[in-house]
């Protein structure tokens, strides 16, 4: 017995560092990519640790091995995008980094570290109202430092409007119930959000409601956030203004207008997921991605590629310009609010703010 115990202890002493790996129980609605991203690991590392392909679907209730940080390369923290026409701003000295934990908010992190919300958002290429994702690492500017220069100064006093139609599913919500409250077919809402119309909605899932819809509820939104498993994927990566402009021109959209929309939407950050379920550099909705792939793109688009995210958004923007006889204001309004809604009820106040910002930004990108 003693010999067996000593042998077991010796075996434990020889277990490599990978034994420090964590175990994660898959929650309903989670994806392999999302789990890897939340743990600041490449999808390939988590897939390999579990004998899966990178395209595998994970099943709720199963346990996944999350490799220890030292066992797989961790994507570096990307610098904030530089202002158009200027050199990249140097990293703030003495700030360091911070790994996001459950319950964190951008404003809360800023307050705890003695930096302004604007400085923290700018240092990471985020909007002031952006969500922060558990497991990602934020760059901390030095306390008291000024915000990194932004590309914008749209009209005085105007800020980027919040994502339109954002809603986080509450316990007890159903797709049919939300669709009925919004007065749209459930299939339409499911398609736009990349959801199965027959599947049960999971509390914490972020979705976009139709423009103008308002769901009155007294139930607080869950702390947990689940992103529907659908293309495109908000994978890490940034593009420059020049890259966005070139891709847009190749897709038939004006370079300056596409770059202005991309900066307004994401700061050129492909890892951005909006509270309304839009993803990537151009903040493309799953339904829009599917429609562009089926109707506008002549090649297969990679849902994880920042480049193809811009291509999809630019193809859609070019389509909107054709539909509006080349009117950039109406096309930008359609990109934000939906062209059918703009034609039916006109531009909503937040849409007017969005268009004003985009047109002001466009002058910074050569438009």
C-alpha angles and dihedrals in degrees: 000000000000091000090053091049092050090048091052091049091050091050090052090051089056096051108118125239091270087080085078088070116123129232121233124194110215113241122210110279097020123131133206090244093049093049091049092047092049089055093046092245133123115257090239091061094053091042092051092047089057101037092249135132117246089247095052120127114230121222122228112251097026121117122238127196111234109205118236112261092251093054098067135032112266116215111249119248106263119233118242113268114265122243114266112270094013135094118260112276114247118249114266111255122237095016103105124179139293129207112220118238132193113293096020121139128193092243092047093051090049092051094048093051097043097244130122120260089236092054093048093046093047093047089058101037093248135137118246091251096044120132118236119225121228112251097023121117122234125205110237117214117219112274111270094017119140119248116272109263112270128211094239148082102150117174114330114282094006123128129185109281119241120263108283120244097007115168135166114211115248126210108280096024117134130195092236092049094050091045091051091050089050091045096234132113113274089229090059093052091046093050094049092051099041093247132143104246091216097048125098115255114243119221110251095034113136116224140164118243119208116277112281094014116136122191112200110210136153093198111106118238114259118254091230117086122206122186114208113249101247140113135304102054120211093230123171117272143098134217130204125242089253093053092049091048093050093049091047093051090050088053094050099257126119109265096223095048093048092047091050092051092045092052092044091049103042114349085249088297113141092193091067118119115183124217084249095060097257116142143204138002094324095033094237119188117228092244092050090049092053092046093049091047092051099040112022112023118082092194134050110269120220107230092207096049120101087205093055091044088060091045091053093047091046094049088052092047091050089051091052090050090053090049092051097043091252097307106152093196094054091042092052090046090051091049090056106032103021121262095245089054092048090051092047103044105006127239115328117225093258089049090055089052090049093050092047090053093047094049091048090049091048091068088059091056097051099272 
